[in-house]
């Protein structure tokens, strides 16, 4: 049985995601596709535009067989934490044989080479990394330069120029981190990379491309009232769901965090450094600039520096808002958001072969989980309830507690 895992946010689902699912079915001959999907918050440190059950339904309608939630403690983490959580989730099912990820390269061998190098961290590489950090570069920039110089100095099969190209794209960086996680976890999952089609990850414009970036789609939704241009950018089933949500004002943006974040900042006192991803430097900047706070986006712009990226700031502030102080090494359970009825045999196999408790009803999960895992679930539940409260305030719909939400079954 071939079971392919996909790690995704689907924020929102679009033609590029459909292309990947179709390719996996055709080229890998996969019997099932299991998606490890970010919950209500995504890796760049912001809320997802649509709630997780809605995005899970989009994925299932467009060909996925099973959607598992990547909890917020991992879905809002750095590339390394995000990847480690997602790979550990897929590996813990006991059934996933392959991991397919999109990249600008399409060469899995290069990703594995870079992953092994970063996992091993040879002494000359560490020396180069420290040098570039001392010179004031951000960690991603310092790492890229150090890898490039190391590759050329030691005549690796991949040149420094090729390494630089590999590290120039967020998709490639995530691909390397997926491979690093597979190696660290000693997983038997085989990584397979698919060369991306369509617009660049950061592209803000729809550009007439039939496979635009999720960033471009979100930007378009913010700035337009007529959505006809999206008709050939998003699969029909997913587009109908997206537009119905937008018309009902049932979606979430960064600006919707403005008041909640200000409250969290004011009430946290001098404890900023207790929260995940908040370094002493970031804590000091928050304290010194707090009186200038106007909103989430504005404050992130205010706090970023040459050494601290905007995305790092977003993640730090989101963790403070949600009260997240730490994350474990691995996801401690597999929570099902939805599945296709044809995938019931797969669920049975996961129950037999998986190393993680399979959660379909969070309200009843305590009997399956350790005290630490139960506390982890409760923290994720609280974060989802905060998301739900924002959504209900905007749309006027009644609040529904996380435990009351039904699985998506098609």
Beta strands, then each sheet from edge to edge (+ up, - down):
strand 1: 3-8
strand 2: 32-38
strand 3: 41-42
strand 4: 46-47
strand 5: 66-70
strand 6: 98-103
strand 7: 190-195
strand 8: 333-339
strand 9: 357-359
strand 10: 408-409
sheet 1: 7+ 6+ 1+ 2+ 5+ 8- 9-
sheet 2: 7+ 6+ 1+ 2+ 5+ 8- 10-
sheet 3: 3+ 4-
end
